[in-house]
Amino acid sequence: MSKRKRYLILDANYLCHLQKHSMPEFQYGGEPTGIIYGFLRYLSVLQRDLDSHRLVFCWDSKTSKRRDIFPDYKRKRRVKEYTPEEEEFEIAFRHQMKLLRIRYLKKIGFKNIFVQPGYESDDIMASICKDISNDPKKEAIIVTSDQDLLQCIRANVSFYNPTKRKLMRLKDFEHKYHIRPHEWGLLKSITGCSTDEVPGVKGVGEGYALKYLQGTLNVSTKAYEKIHSAEGIALAHRNANLVYLPMKGTKRFALNIRKDELSEKGWKQVCKQLGMKSIKDRMPFRS
């Protein structure tokens, strides 16, 4: 049997945030370059650790249809107050992400760079994995720390958390949680998501929700009653539109997975343009 084609489905915004907190504030010609440098250097680590050179970059949109459903979605991130220095850093950070997406990755020869207005990288990643899960000739590794994407795990779709450097396969998920991955969306509907400021059923955490889905939660418990209350049902129904992936309206990206045309010339041009002498002659990618 021939080896399946392995794709690394990258949460590109998250990978940039990793560099934001770990890279020094590199500059070249007065322009910040640390995020770009750290991002490109880290890609070679992922390719080596996960044994694949097929990279798919999924980016968040500036706008969010989830706020149409729930206006307080990620509200604190939007109203956060910054010092002048922090504001300057944030602007430079977002500008570098934009340059990676629209310029530098393309110049190197990457073809699978996706963003959809109104949707998040989660949605794009889930859309791609949905198609790959039905193709026995392909496999995918989701690269992110966002546990919402655990619902996408299948026999040929795994989840890799770069922070913990841990790969979770289908058997690992089932052994840990004793439910099927597609039920994870229902769990998140019940518990909500604190990082996205989506409230869940009050007093029902992951432990109770897991017992409920496993069928072991006693019907006489307050947690069970809260899940089945009118308020609990309405909240879970609202949350389902926020946490199930991909969100309704997400495009199908699978047919867009194309072969990269990676170029050493393009790599060197990017490195020269950004003053990255230390990696100029060490292009880690291959077609």
N, C-alpha and C positions, 0 to 999 in steps of 0.2 A: 504494500500500500504506500502511495506517495505521501510525502510529508505535507501537512496542511500549511497554507500560507498564513503566517501570523502577522496580525496588524496590532500596533500599539495605538490605542485610541486615547489621545492626550487631552486632559483638561488644561488647556494652554494658560488660561488666566491663573489657575492654581499654581502651575509651575513657575509662572512669573512671580507670584507672591512668595514662593519659596526663596527665590533669589533676592527679593526685596528685603528679607530679614536676615540673609546670610552673606550677601556680597557687600564689600566695601563700596563706597560711592566713587566708582571709577568715572573718569572723565577723559575726553579727548577733544582738543580744540575748543574747550570751554563747554562742551555738551556732555551730559551724563550718558554713560554707556554700560554701567554695571549690570543692569537687568539683562540687556542683550547679550553681553559676554557670558554671564552666568547661565542664561537660558541655553545658548548654543553649546556651551561646554557640558552642561548637564545632559543634553540629548545623547551624547556619546556614552554616558554612563548608563542611561536607560537601555540603549541598544545592546550594550554589552551584558548587562544584568538580565535582560529579558529576551535576549537572543533573537532580535528582529531589527531589520533596517526599514521596515514599512511603517512610516509614521503618519498619523492622521491628526491634524491640529484643529481643535474645536474651541471656539471663542464665545464669550458672552456678548450679547448685544447691549448697547447703552440703554435701550428702552426695555420695559418688562410688561408683558401682558398679564403676568400674575398680579400686578398692582391693580389692574382693572377688576380682578376678582376680590382681592384683599388689599386695600390701600395701605395698610400698615406693614406690608411685606418688606422685609429688610429696611425698615424705616430708619433705625438708628444709624445705619451706614450712610444714609442720604442726608441726615441732619447733623451729623457729627461736626463739631467745631474744631478747627485746626489753628495752630499758631502760624504766623507767617512762614516760618521755616518748614513746618509740616506741610503747609499748603503748596509751597514751592516743590517740595519733594514729591508730593502726590501728583502734581502736574507733570513733572519729569518722568515719573513712573508710568503714568498712563500714556504719555507720548512715546516712550520706548516700546510699550506693548503694541501700540498702533503701528510703529515702524516695523516691528517684527512681523506683524500680520500682513501688512500691505506691501512691504518692500523687501526686507532682508531674507525671509524664508523663501520667497519667490525667486530672488536673485540666485540663491544657492541651488534652486531647482526643485524644491518641494511643490507638489501639485495639489495635495489634499489639505486645503486650508479653508475652513468653513465657519461662517457666521450667518445667523438669520435674524433680521430685525424683530425685536419683541420677544426673543427666546434666549435661553441660556445654553451654555456649553453642555450642561446635563442633557438637555433635550436632543441636541445634535448627536451626542455620544450614544444615547439610548436608541435613537433612530437607526444609526449605523449598526449597532450591536443586534438590534432586532432582526435585521436582514442577514447579518453574518451567522446568527444562531440557526438559521434555516439552511445554511450552506455547509455541507460536510467537508468541503474542500478548503474551508477557511476557519481561522480561529482569531479571537480578539482578546487583548488584555486591556482593560480599562485602567488608566493611570490617573488616580486622584485620591484625595482623602475624604471626599464627600460620600457618606454612607447611604445617601438616597439612591446611589447607583448600584447598591447591592442587589436591588430588584432585577437588574439586568443579567445577573450571573446565570449561565446555562452550561450545558455539557462542554461547549466549545467557547465559552466566554468567561474569563476570570477577572478578578479585581486585584489591583496592586496599589498599595498605599506606600508612596515614596518616603514618607516621614518615618514609618515603621519598617520600611523595606521588607514588607510581608505580602506574599501572594495568597489570595484566597480563591480556591477552586470550588466547584459545586459541592464536592464531598465535604470540604472544609466548612462551607456555609451550613450545610444540613447537619453536620455533626455538632456545630456550635449552637445553632438556633432551633433545630428540630422543627423547622417549617420549610416550605419551598420558597425559592427566591421571589416568585411572583406575588407571594403574600406579604412581602416586605412593604409594598406600597400601602396595603391596608394597615399594617402596623404603624407606619408614619402618619397615616390619616388619623389614627386614634391618638397617638402620642404627640403629634405635632413636631415642630423642629425649632429648637431654641436659637440656633445660629441664624435662621431665616426669620425669626420672630413670628413664627406660626404657632399659635397656642393649640394645645391638644386638650383632650378631655381631662378636666381637673382631677388630680389625684390618681391618674392612671399613667404610670411610667412604663418603660420598656419591659420590665419584668412581668407586670400584670398583663400587658398587651400580648406578650409571647405566650403566657399561659392560656390566655383567651383563644388565641389562634391555634394553639396545640390541643385545645379542648379540655384542659385540665383546671380551668378557673372555676371555682365553685360558684354556682348561680346565686348563692345566698350572700356573697361578698358585696361590699359597697362598690368595689371596682366594676364588677359585672353589672350591677344596677346602673352605674353611671354610664357605662358604654351603651347600655340599652335604653337609657332615658331619651326623651324627645330631644333634649339639648345635646346629648352625646351623639346621637344619630345625625342631627343637623350639622354639628361641627365636623364630624368625620366626613360627611358628604361634601361640605365646603372644602375641607382640606384635601380631599381626593383630587380635586381639580388643580391643586397646587403641587402635590407631591408625586402623583403617578407620572411615570416617564415612558415615552416622551409626551410632553403636553400636547393636547389637541391642537392641530394646526401646524405642527412641526413638519418640515419637508422630509421627503425620503432622500437620503444622501448616499445610499449604498451604490447606486449606479454611477456616482461621481468618483468612486475610488479609482484613481488612475495611477499609472506607473510614474514614479518620480523621474526627473531628468537631471540628476545631481551633477554639478559641474565643479571641478576643482578650480577652474578659472573664476566662477562666480563666488566660491568660498573665499578665495584670496582677495577678490575685489572688496568683499564685505569686510574682511579683516583689515585690509589696508585703509579702507574708508573710515573705520572706527579705531584705528591704531592698535589692533590686537595682534601685536607681533609674536607673542608667546604661543599662539595657536595657528598662526598663518600657514605654516608648513605641515600641519597635522590635521588635515581634513578627516574627520572620523566617519563620514557618511559614505555610502556606496549605493548605487542603483540596484 
